[in-house]
Amino acid sequence: MIKNFTKGLLFGATLGGTLGILFAPKSGKDLQRDLTQEVDEATEISMDLNRSLQNFNRSVMNLKLTAENTIPAFKEDMEKRLTRFQFEAKPRVKEIQQSVSDIQNQL
């Protein structure tokens, strides 16, 4: 997708530069200078885009590695906490159920 975008960007810059040459009433040297500027700008934009894409890909890989290292430990910790909570809550739930039963019997 990015390759297509880059190709389209370069094609558009080239087409724009060519049309600018054809329809601009300037001297040959001015046109050469303008064309060189346009090509340089298009090249710089393409290089910036490529650098940004590389940075993005590195960030995605770092995020993936972080997730792969963090999620299993987080899951294990949460399972331990849930088990401990259930163990600690079980007697309390029984007490609450007994209290509710006693209240219902008294009514």
C-alpha positions in Angstrom: 0.0 0.0 0.0 2.8 2.4 0.9 4.7 1.4 -2.2 1.6 2.3 -4.3 1.3 5.6 -2.4 5.0 6.4 -3.1 4.7 5.6 -6.7 1.5 7.7 -7.0 3.3 10.6 -5.2 6.3 10.4 -7.5 4.0 10.1 -10.5 2.0 13.1 -9.4 5.0 15.2 -8.7 6.5 14.3 -12.2 3.2 15.0 -13.9 2.8 18.2 -12.1 6.3 19.3 -12.9 5.9 18.4 -16.6 2.6 20.2 -16.9 4.2 23.2 -15.1 6.9 23.2 -17.7 4.5 23.0 -20.6 2.2 25.7 -19.4 4.6 28.1 -17.7 5.9 31.0 -19.7 9.5 30.9 -18.3 12.9 30.7 -19.8 14.7 27.3 -20.1 17.1 28.0 -17.2 14.2 29.0 -14.9 12.2 25.9 -16.0 15.2 23.7 -15.3 15.7 25.2 -11.9 12.0 24.9 -11.1 11.9 21.3 -12.3 15.0 20.5 -10.2 13.3 22.0 -7.2 10.2 20.0 -7.8 12.1 16.7 -8.2 14.1 17.5 -5.0 11.0 18.2 -3.1 9.3 15.0 -4.3 12.4 13.0 -3.4 12.5 14.6 0.1 8.8 13.9 0.6 9.3 10.3 -0.5 12.4 9.9 1.8 10.4 11.4 4.8 7.6 9.1 4.1 9.9 6.1 4.0 11.6 7.1 7.3 8.2 7.6 8.9 7.1 4.1 7.6 10.2 2.5 9.0 9.7 4.3 12.4 6.1 3.1 12.4 7.1 -0.5 11.6 9.7 -0.4 14.5 7.1 0.9 16.9 4.6 -1.8 15.9 7.3 -4.5 16.4 8.2 -3.0 19.8 4.5 -2.9 20.8 4.1 -6.5 19.7 7.1 -7.6 21.7 6.0 -5.7 24.8 2.5 -7.3 24.5 4.0 -10.8 24.1 6.1 -10.3 27.2 3.5 -8.4 29.3 0.2 -10.2 28.6 1.1 -13.7 29.8 2.4 -12.3 33.1 -0.7 -10.1 33.5 -3.0 -13.0 32.7 -1.3 -15.3 35.2 -1.4 -12.6 37.9 -5.1 -11.9 37.3 -5.8 -15.6 37.5 -4.0 -15.9 40.8 -5.9 -12.8 42.2 -9.2 -14.2 41.0 -8.5 -17.6 42.7 -7.4 -15.9 45.9 -10.5 -13.7 45.8 -12.8 -16.6 45.3 -11.1 -18.5 48.2 -11.4 -15.5 50.5 -15.0 -14.7 49.4 -16.4 -18.2 49.7 -16.8 -18.2 53.5 -18.2 -14.7 53.4 -20.7 -15.7 50.8 -21.8 -18.6 52.9 -22.2 -16.3 55.9 -24.3 -13.9 53.8 -26.4 -16.7 52.5 -26.9 -18.0 56.1 -27.9 -14.5 57.3 -30.3 -14.1 54.4 -31.8 -17.5 55.3 -32.1 -16.5 59.0 -33.8 -13.2 58.1 -36.3 -15.0 55.8 -37.1 -17.5 58.5 -37.7 -14.7 61.0 -40.1 -13.0 58.6 
